[in-house]
Structures are given as C-alpha cells and as structure tokens.
Amino acid sequence: MNRAIVIGTGFGGLATAIRLRAKGYQVTVLEKCGDAGGRARQFVRDGFRFDAGPTVMTAPYLFDELFATVGREAQDYFQMLPVDPFYRVFFDDGDRFDYVGDQERLIEQIRARNPADVDGYLKMYDHAKRIFDVGYLQLADAPFETVRDMLKVVPDMLRLENYRTVWGLVSKYIQDPKIRQVFSFHPLLVGGNPFTITSIYMLIHALERKWGVHFVKGGTAALVQALIRLLNELEVTVHLNTPVERIAVRDGRVIGVDTPNGHFPADLVVSNGDPGYTYLHLIEPRWLKKHTPARVHRKKQSMSLFVLYFGTSGEYPQLPHHGIVLGPRYRELLDDIFHKQRLADDFSLYLHAPKRTDGDYYPAGKDGFYVLSPVPNNHSGVNWQQEGERYAEKILAHLEQRLMPGLRARLETSFFVTPDYFEQELWSLQGAAFGIEPLFQQSAYFRYHNRSEDVDGLYFVGANTHPGAGVPGVLNSAKLLDHLIAAPRQPAPVPV
Ligand SMILES: Cc1cc2nc3c(=O)[nH]c(=O)nc-3n(C[C@H](O)[C@H](O)[C@H](O)COP(=O)(O)OP(=O)(O)OC[C@H]3O[C@@H](n4cnc5c(N)ncnc54)[C@H](O)[C@@H]3O)c2cc1C
C-alpha cells in the first residue's frame, strides 16, 4: 500500500513527488509532454534558450524546506541570484518607477511624485504585512476542507478589510494614479484582476519585501533540472510523453491510471493537472457526485497569456530584468480582458531580460527575452491561428518604438504561444494560464480541494488548488498535502 503516482511535472507535481518520497512512498511521475516543468519548462530555438514561464522567484525558503525533507541542501543543487530592481514600471508617458526592496529608494520615488503618499505608502505597507501574517504565514499551507475551516478565518478577513479589492485598498492609502498602479498590478501575476480580487492578495507585496525577488542562475529550467536530479537520486522514475488518459477507480477508490504506454497501478494518485479537466475527461462520470460537468463549467477560469520569445544579435543592457510596460489604459484594459473578453488594440506587457541578472545566460553579443501580454482566455472565441502573427508583430513594433531601438532588424529568432497552447498542450480548460480565477468565491475553501470529495485516494496539487497560482502557491499546495496524506504502513527507505 505504498505506491503513489503523481500526474504532471509542474512545480506542484515535482514538489509533491519529493514530499511523498520523503514519507516513504514509492513514487512514479507521469508527464504528458516530452519535457518536464509544465509552465516552467524550457524552449530552445535557433541556439537560444528561453524559460517558458515563471522567472520571478519569491519565497526561496520553500525550496530549502523541500530539499530538507529528504536531507538535502538546496544550495548544493542550484543558486538563487537577487534581482534589483524587482521590477521597473514603464508608464505610457515615458515616466518610470523602480519597484525595489529598499524602503528608502521606494520612498524617494514616491515623494518625488506626491509627498502626501509617503505616509500613505507606509500605512499601506503596514496593512499588507498584517495581511501577510495571517493570509500567508498562517493559511498558505493549511488545508481548507470544511466550511468551518473557512468560517474560522472570516473575523480576521473582516478586520483586515479583505472585503475591499486590491485596487480599493491601495486607493485607500495612495492618491497618485501612477503609484496606485505600481502597487496594484501584482494580482496579475497570479491571474487575478486588481479591480475585483480580494485585498488578501496584498500579501504579495509584503512577501516580496520580506524575502526579495530572485532569479535562478541558469534560469528557471536549472531549478527544474535540480528537482529532476533529486528525484533520480531518490529513485523516483519520471516518465515523459506519458499522458494519463483515465484515472482507474474501483468501488469509489483509485487503483491506478491508464496511459497509452500501459496501466500503472497505484494506492494513491496526486494530479498536478487541471482538476476541472481531470473531472471532465479522466474519470468516469458515475463516480462524480460533487464535481459534475455542470459544476466544473460554472467555474470562472483565469485570464490567459500571449507569450512571445525572441533572441537578438547585440544586447540591450539598458533594460531591467523585469519590466512592466504599461499601456495607455489600465482599468479599461483589464475590463476588456476579464469581463468583455475581447482582444484589445492596446496592451500592457511584462518584459523578461534574464541576461541582466545572469550575465552568462546568453553568449556575448546575443540577448534573449520573452514578453507576455495578458489576454482573454479561450472563452472569448478569439481565433489565435489568425490573430497570432499580427499580435506578435504589433508587440514587437511597440517594444521597438518604446524601449528596444532597431529590434526587428536584430531578431535572430522569435516564436510565440497563445491560449491555445495552455488549452491544447497543457490541458488547461479554456486555455487559462493560471487555473481558475482567484475570485473570493473561488479561493480557499471555494477553490478545488486538495483531496477529492468524489474519489478516495485521489488528490490535487498546483495552481487550481489552495492557495493558488504562482511558484510559492503551488509549492505550498504540495506542502499542505503533508497534512492530508499519512505515511504508508511500510515506508520505502529514502536513499541518502
Ligand atoms: C508565462 C507565465 C509566466 C509566469 N511567471 C511567473 C513568475 O514569474 N513567478 C511565479 O511565481 N509564477 C509565475 N507564473 C505562474 C506559475 O508558473 C504557475 O502558477 C505554476 O508554475 C504552475 O505550476 P503547477 O504545479 O500548477 O503545474 P503546471 O506548470 O501547470 O504543470 C502541470 C503539468 O501537468 C501535466 N499534465 C496535465 N494533465 C496531464 C495528464 N493527464 N497526464 C500527464 N500529464 C499531465 C502538464 O503537461 C504540465 O506539465 C507564470 C505562468 C506563466 C504561464
């Protein structure tokens, strides 16, 4: 009774495989793609490598803890480099703001725009820290399985004004419209709209200030490889190109999974895939009491992303590592993406330039980037086969005009992914980039539970479960499974 299967090699899946192994399970990992990492995989094209997804690393202690569960030191496997500034925000009128960890530098920039906001910022930061103390330190790795678990936190949520939105809370303390944008864009990093998401997500600001923003030497791919190396040492087999097509259930309990490469028996299964997709397509309907198709379809999926990867001859040393390139509209653009579900003519972008922190990332004389644009998910009906090239060209022209002179003439490679990639390749419903949207009614108890209510022995981990998307979120979801899954009766010893 100690055979565990983990479906998927996102950070949530990899972390779960290590934690289950630490408990003494014999673990097998099955991944549908030909490479590991999920959203954090690496693309290689024309001699350039690109981290496909997460690059902003916060809360690195979560990796230290993870390696410690099997008696290892994370620093023996990879290196985290601090990033400064955390982000540079480029406003549409040419103004810019460096969002940094150092309070004096932050305050100097706030004072230059609106002296009255200095006091407001300090109060807002204090408020964010109080939210962080409860929302992160107490709740991020605690399971929410019952209504009672949820009711217990309501008094704190009211006291911390979590009935306000992130934008509402920032606006309570800060007047300057630009500074409001600087401190409110964070929910977008986990698929939320600052104008509708609960202010509990202000904890991200406190989290970044506490532990800093980091980049892994060699890129996020180096971190994925470090986890794979550790799994090899732990004698966990990772099967790539192995999509799980059915979760086999007998008498309401998992007994294994079916793939084109055969049946894998198991005593428990943890899926790192989209739970909505799993309930719709991988489990026979007769086992589903709670997660019926109608219920799954009622969930609101997060926005999606258009991500353009490109390599250049020559370098752009003037760019920061993380650039937020804001367009002319803020609330209205988010309204287009989240509510009207239309592809707008303008955009706000995140530009990733890894060579600024990790000088060896590309050889001398070459540079590489990705730029992402939040776009509606595939519920919008946008035809990306038609729109993709045009949209990519528009973004390149925009970057060339604002920040990267001569860009298009210097391109050595460029390609992109659209919401279709998330839907068709990663099997995320509606091509959502961050799982279900982090609305209040889809958070904590209301998110997909880590333990399936319909099938015994089936668990979920990753962006769709509590606490939600983002690397710290999914590592915490793996951590909280420790509370739900007991060690097997006959643990398999962990190799030292
Ligand atoms: C472009 C982009 C940039 C981002 N930037 C950041 C950032 O800078 N910082 C940050 O913290 N977060 C960032 N995020 C969010 C973060 O990357 C994700 O929330 C997180 O990595 C998701 O991890 P996960 O564990 O949910 O698994 P995922 O990465 O979603 O992986 C799930 C895996 O399961 C596999 N799978 C699914 N179904 C099956 C099946 N049936 N059989 C076999 N395999 C299956 C998929 O192929 C995939 O490999 C970003 C996301 C994107 C898309």
The ligand as a MOL file (V3000), in Angstrom:
LIG
                    3D

  0  0  0     0  0            999 V3000
M  V30 BEGIN CTAB
M  V30 COUNTS 53 58 0 0 0
M  V30 BEGIN ATOM
M  V30 1 C 4.1180 32.7190 -18.9150 0
M  V30 2 C 3.9720 32.5450 -17.4380 0
M  V30 3 C 4.7700 33.2780 -16.5800 0
M  V30 4 C 4.6770 33.1020 -15.2090 0
M  V30 5 N 5.5170 33.8070 -14.3980 0
M  V30 6 C 5.5380 33.5350 -13.0750 0
M  V30 7 C 6.5570 34.0880 -12.2590 0
M  V30 8 O 7.4130 34.8320 -12.7360 0
M  V30 9 N 6.5780 33.7500 -10.9430 0
M  V30 10 C 5.6540 32.8840 -10.3990 0
M  V30 11 O 5.7330 32.5980 -9.1930 0
M  V30 12 N 4.6840 32.3370 -11.1690 0
M  V30 13 C 4.6170 32.6300 -12.4880 0
M  V30 14 N 3.6790 32.0360 -13.2880 0
M  V30 15 C 2.7150 31.1100 -12.6750 0
M  V30 16 C 3.3810 29.7630 -12.4010 0
M  V30 17 O 4.2220 29.4350 -13.4590 0
M  V30 18 C 2.3570 28.6630 -12.2780 0
M  V30 19 O 1.2900 29.0220 -11.4000 0
M  V30 20 C 2.9870 27.3700 -11.7630 0
M  V30 21 O 4.2420 27.1240 -12.3600 0
M  V30 22 C 2.0220 26.2350 -12.0570 0
M  V30 23 O 2.5360 25.0500 -11.5150 0
M  V30 24 P 1.6340 23.7840 -11.3480 0
M  V30 25 O 2.2450 22.9540 -10.2760 0
M  V30 26 O 0.2050 24.1740 -11.1710 0
M  V30 27 O 1.8030 22.9330 -12.6820 0
M  V30 28 P 1.8670 23.2780 -14.2380 0
M  V30 29 O 3.0920 24.0630 -14.5130 0
M  V30 30 O 0.5780 23.7810 -14.7010 0
M  V30 31 O 2.1360 21.8220 -14.8140 0
M  V30 32 C 1.1510 20.8250 -14.8840 0
M  V30 33 C 1.7600 19.6750 -15.6450 0
M  V30 34 O 0.8390 18.5950 -15.6940 0
M  V30 35 C 0.8990 18.0000 -16.9850 0
M  V30 36 N -0.3540 17.2840 -17.2030 0
M  V30 37 C -1.6150 17.8100 -17.1760 0
M  V30 38 N -2.5190 16.8490 -17.3800 0
M  V30 39 C -1.8180 15.6750 -17.5310 0
M  V30 40 C -2.2000 14.3200 -17.7630 0
M  V30 41 N -3.4780 13.9620 -17.8380 0
M  V30 42 N -1.2260 13.3870 -17.8860 0
M  V30 43 C 0.0780 13.7210 -17.7550 0
M  V30 44 N 0.4920 14.9980 -17.5380 0
M  V30 45 C -0.4490 15.9570 -17.4170 0
M  V30 46 C 1.0840 19.1700 -17.9190 0
M  V30 47 O 1.6300 18.7680 -19.1510 0
M  V30 48 C 2.0850 20.0120 -17.0990 0
M  V30 49 O 3.4090 19.6190 -17.3640 0
M  V30 50 C 3.7320 32.1960 -14.6720 0
M  V30 51 C 2.9020 31.4730 -15.5270 0
M  V30 52 C 3.0260 31.6350 -16.8980 0
M  V30 53 C 2.1500 30.8280 -17.7910 0
M  V30 END ATOM
M  V30 BEGIN BOND
M  V30 1 1 1 2
M  V30 2 1 2 3
M  V30 3 2 2 52
M  V30 4 2 3 4
M  V30 5 1 4 5
M  V30 6 1 4 50
M  V30 7 2 5 6
M  V30 8 1 6 7
M  V30 9 1 6 13
M  V30 10 2 7 8
M  V30 11 1 7 9
M  V30 12 1 9 10
M  V30 13 2 10 11
M  V30 14 1 10 12
M  V30 15 2 12 13
M  V30 16 1 13 14
M  V30 17 1 14 15
M  V30 18 1 14 50
M  V30 19 1 15 16
M  V30 20 1 16 17
M  V30 21 1 16 18
M  V30 22 1 18 19
M  V30 23 1 18 20
M  V30 24 1 20 21
M  V30 25 1 20 22
M  V30 26 1 22 23
M  V30 27 1 23 24
M  V30 28 2 24 25
M  V30 29 1 24 26
M  V30 30 1 24 27
M  V30 31 1 27 28
M  V30 32 2 28 29
M  V30 33 1 28 30
M  V30 34 1 28 31
M  V30 35 1 31 32
M  V30 36 1 32 33
M  V30 37 1 33 34
M  V30 38 1 33 48
M  V30 39 1 34 35
M  V30 40 1 35 36
M  V30 41 1 35 46
M  V30 42 1 36 37
M  V30 43 1 36 45
M  V30 44 2 37 38
M  V30 45 1 38 39
M  V30 46 1 39 40
M  V30 47 2 39 45
M  V30 48 1 40 41
M  V30 49 2 40 42
M  V30 50 1 42 43
M  V30 51 2 43 44
M  V30 52 1 44 45
M  V30 53 1 46 47
M  V30 54 1 46 48
M  V30 55 1 48 49
M  V30 56 2 50 51
M  V30 57 1 51 52
M  V30 58 1 52 53
M  V30 END BOND
M  V30 END CTAB
M  END
